[in-house]
Amino acid sequence: MKKNKLKFLFTLFLVGILLTTSVLAQDETELIKKAINTVWVLIASFLVFFMQAGFGMVEAGFIRAKNTANILMKNLLDFSMASLAYYLVGFGIMFGVGNLFMGKTGFLLNNLPAEMNGLPTLAFWLFQVCFAGAAATIVAGALAERLKFKAYILYSFLISAIIYPLVGHWIWGGGWLSQLGFLDFAGSTVVHAVGGSAAFIGAYLLGPRIGKYSKDGKAKAILGHNLPLAALGTLILWFGWFGFNPGSTLSAMDPGLIAKVAVTTNLAAAAGAILAMSVTWIKFGKPDFGMTMNGALAGLVAITAGCAFVSPLSAIIIGMLAGIIVVYGVIAMDKIHVDDPVGAIAVHGMCGIFGTLAVGFFHETQGLFFGAGATLLKIQALGTFSVVIFVIASMFVVFKLIDKIVGLRVSREDELKGVDISEHGAESYADFPISASTN
């Protein structure tokens, strides 16, 4: 009996050790998975943050030398203002507990769970604030060379604190569009259509640059001062998009999905560049470099909503169509005298809308072209056009209020002199004489 009892106790002891080891191994495995996911999302965050440099280079290259410091200053302050605004209230509105319209908790990152979407909440916040900064900075280029710096700072804070987070809550924070089944994997609508719509109403209210349109209404080219800088910015943005889209998986545990998103993203960008080049070559007799760069960006914007849901071939088609849309979109803005020096409205607004609608056509299981009917397409159309109308209406109010408080536009004298001097007392190229009448 004693031996049996000892055997039983020994067996129980071994079973206890095995169970404890198993539990510890499971806990350790989960901890490793969480660590890998966190590192992956943080690296993606850093790539998306670096896109701010890309935006700055593109915008600086496409405008005149006398306004370069001003546009770069706006890009720098953009992310600074967005970070504070999103910390104070934006993240809470977007991801806090609330209703179908907005979140009502999580302001100043208080009263939030330790983890969100399987990540430490602070890691998730960092990834999301980089998206908020990207949405805000889209407007800088469209309003370049004539918007007051004070006005821009106020705009940047308000869109990051309220407008962008509200849309984000509707789609990514459990809001009403999310409940309907609206799909926007990485932000064709949440980021790009929001930024593009704000750019459109801002440029419309601000009016065109001096000398942009002749007396008979024809658009006159105001050439950017540094195409190599714009090219560098385009490539930085393309590079950063590999954090923007694949990072939106929010997990490194599905390498197949990450690879698919990276491939569809790249193919759409390449197709957009080639089609924009081809269209300008046919239409104007020469392949336009600026339009080709915007074609690549247009493809990136358009694929952002569906990069996880469409095939590589569909991504090429989406990118090709975006490359065509951006060329004619820029032409259309000139026809209605909405002066956008960098083409942000066409790239981000029009192609953001198109890319979101394209999910309804090309989704591999729910798309119209794949035999699933038009249900998803209708939801996509309702969602993206609701967002566009909301952003245009709300930003109209925001810009009007800013105009009342500090004014939107610099004086004619300051615009001719260049806003680098008038707004910042600095010159980007101090060793080179810059003529206000020609530059």
C-alpha positions, -999 to 999 in steps of 0.1 A, spaced: 0 0 0 28 24 9 45 17 -25 13 23 -44 8 55 -25 43 67 -32 38 58 -69 6 77 -70 21 108 -53 51 106 -76 29 103 -107 8 133 -95 40 153 -90 52 145 -126 18 154 -140 18 187 -121 53 195 -135 42 186 -170 10 207 -167 29 237 -153 56 234 -180 29 232 -207 11 263 -193 44 282 -190 53 271 -226 19 284 -238 24 316 -220 59 320 -234 46 313 -269 19 339 -266 44 364 -252 68 358 -282 39 362 -307 29 394 -290 65 407 -291 69 399 -328 36 415 -336 45 446 -316 79 449 -333 63 445 -367 37 472 -361 63 496 -347 86 491 -377 56 497 -400 49 529 -379 84 541 -385 80 536 -423 47 555 -423 62 583 -403 90 585 -428 64 592 -455 62 627 -440 96 632 -455 83 619 -488 53 643 -488 76 672 -479 100 664 -508 72 660 -533 55 692 -523 87 712 -522 98 699 -556 65 708 -572 64 744 -560 86 775 -565 119 780 -547 107 810 -528 81 789 -510 102 758 -501 109 765 -465 73 773 -458 60 740 -472 86 720 -454 78 738 -422 42 729 -427 51 692 -431 72 693 -399 45 711 -379 18 689 -394 30 658 -377 37 677 -345 2 691 -343 -13 658 -353 6 640 -326 -7 663 -298 -42 666 -312 -45 628 -316 -32 623 -281 -55 648 -265 -88 638 -281 -84 622 -316 -76 587 -306 -104 586 -281 -129 598 -307 -117 572 -331 -112 542 -310 -128 550 -276 -160 533 -264 -190 553 -276 -217 550 -302 -220 545 -339 -209 581 -345 -179 587 -322 -159 573 -293 -163 590 -259 -135 575 -238 -97 573 -241 -89 611 -241 -53 617 -232 -50 580 -235 -67 575 -202 -91 547 -192 -80 525 -221 -73 487 -220 -37 477 -218 -40 461 -252 -60 469 -284 -61 446 -314 -37 422 -298 -11 449 -293 1 471 -265 -22 501 -267 6 526 -270 21 507 -300 -14 507 -316 -16 545 -309 17 552 -325 7 533 -357 -26 552 -359 -11 587 -352 12 582 -382 -20 577 -403 -36 608 -388 -5 628 -397 -6 615 -433 -42 626 -437 -35 661 -425 -4 666 -446 -22 659 -479 -37 694 -477 -4 712 -475 5 708 -512 -29 717 -525 -29 750 -506 8 757 -511 23 792 -519 -6 813 -506 -19 799 -473 -10 817 -440 12 796 -417 -11 804 -387 -41 792 -406 -24 760 -415 -14 752 -379 -50 757 -368 -63 735 -397 -38 708 -389 -48 706 -353 -86 705 -360 -85 679 -387 -64 656 -365 -84 662 -334 -119 659 -348 -126 654 -385 -103 626 -393 -110 607 -360 -148 609 -366 -144 592 -400 -120 567 -386 -145 558 -359 -172 552 -385 -150 528 -404 -122 514 -381 -136 521 -347 -168 501 -348 -190 529 -362 -220 528 -385 -200 521 -417 -182 493 -401 -215 478 -390 -227 479 -426 -197 459 -438 -178 488 -454 -142 477 -463 -112 500 -463 -82 479 -454 -56 506 -450 -72 540 -457 -82 549 -493 -112 566 -478 -102 570 -441 -69 587 -450 -68 597 -486 -103 607 -495 -105 626 -462 -73 645 -470 -82 650 -507 -117 663 -498 -103 687 -473 -77 698 -499 -105 704 -525 -126 727 -503 -95 745 -490 -81 752 -525 -116 763 -536 -120 788 -508 -84 800 -509 -85 808 -547 -58 802 -573 -22 816 -571 -15 849 -587 -9 844 -624 -22 808 -625 -51 815 -649 -51 840 -678 -79 865 -685 -95 840 -709 -95 814 -682 -68 791 -695 -44 775 -670 -8 787 -671 20 764 -660 37 775 -628 67 751 -628 81 735 -597 117 743 -589 132 709 -583 119 677 -600 148 656 -586 135 665 -551 100 655 -561 113 622 -575 131 614 -543 98 622 -524 78 599 -547 102 570 -541 102 577 -503 64 575 -503 64 543 -524 89 529 -498 68 541 -469 37 525 -483 52 491 -476 46 501 -439 13 518 -446 -5 488 -462 13 456 -450 15 472 -415 -23 474 -414 -24 437 -409 -15 446 -373 1 412 -370 32 393 -382 15 360 -378 0 358 -413 31 361 -436 10 351 -466 -13 381 -461 16 405 -455 32 393 -487 0 396 -507 -6 431 -495 30 441 -503 28 427 -538 -6 442 -547 6 475 -534 37 475 -555 20 463 -587 -7 490 -585 20 517 -581 40 504 -611 8 502 -633 -2 537 -622 31 552 -632 32 535 -666 -4 545 -675 0 581 -664 32 583 -685 14 567 -715 -16 590 -713 5 622 -711 27 609 -739 -3 603 -762 -21 635 -751 7 660 -750 33 644 -773 59 638 -745 59 617 -714 54 641 -685 76 634 -655 55 651 -629 23 633 -640 42 600 -640 52 605 -604 17 613 -595 6 582 -614 26 560 -591 11 578 -561 -23 574 -576 -19 537 -579 -7 535 -543 -37 555 -531 -62 535 -551 -50 500 -540 -49 510 -503 -85 501 -496 -84 467 -514 -48 456 -511 -58 426 -488 -89 417 -508 -79 417 -545 -56 396 -566 -23 408 -581 -39 410 -615 -68 431 -601 -42 453 -584 -26 460 -618 -60 470 -633 -68 492 -604 -34 509 -607 -38 514 -644 -72 530 -640 -59 553 -612 -30 564 -635 -56 575 -661 -79 591 -635 -51 612 -620 -42 628 -653 -77 638 -662 -84 647 -626 -56 673 -626 -70 687 -659 -105 688 -645 -94 709 -615 -77 734 -638 -109 737 -658 -129 747 -628 -100 770 -615 -92 750 -584 -55 756 -582 -37 725 -567 1 729 -572 9 693 -565 -22 674 -578 -32 663 -543 -69 665 -550 -66 641 -580 -41 618 -564 -56 614 -530 -92 626 -533 -103 611 -567 -81 580 -565 -90 574 -529 -127 574 -539 -120 552 -569 -99 527 -549 -127 523 -523 -153 517 -550 -129 493 -568 -132 469 -538 -168 465 -547 -158 454 -582 -126 434 -576 -130 418 -541 -121 381 -546 -152 368 -529 -176 397 -526 -169 417 -558 -193 423 -586 -167 410 -612 -164 378 -592 -201 369 -593 -211 382 -559 -235 409 -570 -235 446 -562 -242 445 -525 -206 454 -514 -203 480 -542 -234 498 -529 -220 498 -494 -187 511 -506 -204 538 -526 -226 549 -497 -196 549 -474 -171 569 -494 -195 595 -507 -209 600 -472 -174 606 -460 -166 630 -488 -198 651 -482 -191 651 -445 -155 663 -449 -163 689 -474 -191 703 -453 -172 702 -420 -140 716 -435 -159 744 -451 -169 754 -417 -134 750 -403 -118 770 -430 -144 798 -427 -138 800 -389 -100 801 -394 -105 828 -420 -125 849 -394 -99 843 -367 -65 847 -384 -73 849 -422 -65 823 -448 -45 839 -474 -13 859 -474 -13 894 -490 -6 899 -527 28 915 -518 38 886 -496 27 860 -522 48 877 -549 78 880 -526 75 844 -515 61 831 -482 96 819 -471 105 855 -465 72 869 -455 61 841 -431 95 828 -418 121 854 -426 142 828 -443 153 816 -477 158 780 -487 185 788 -512 201 819 -497 231 818 -521 209 820 -552 190 851 -562 153 845 -565 132 868 -586 97 873 -573 85 882 -608 97 850 -625 98 825 -596 
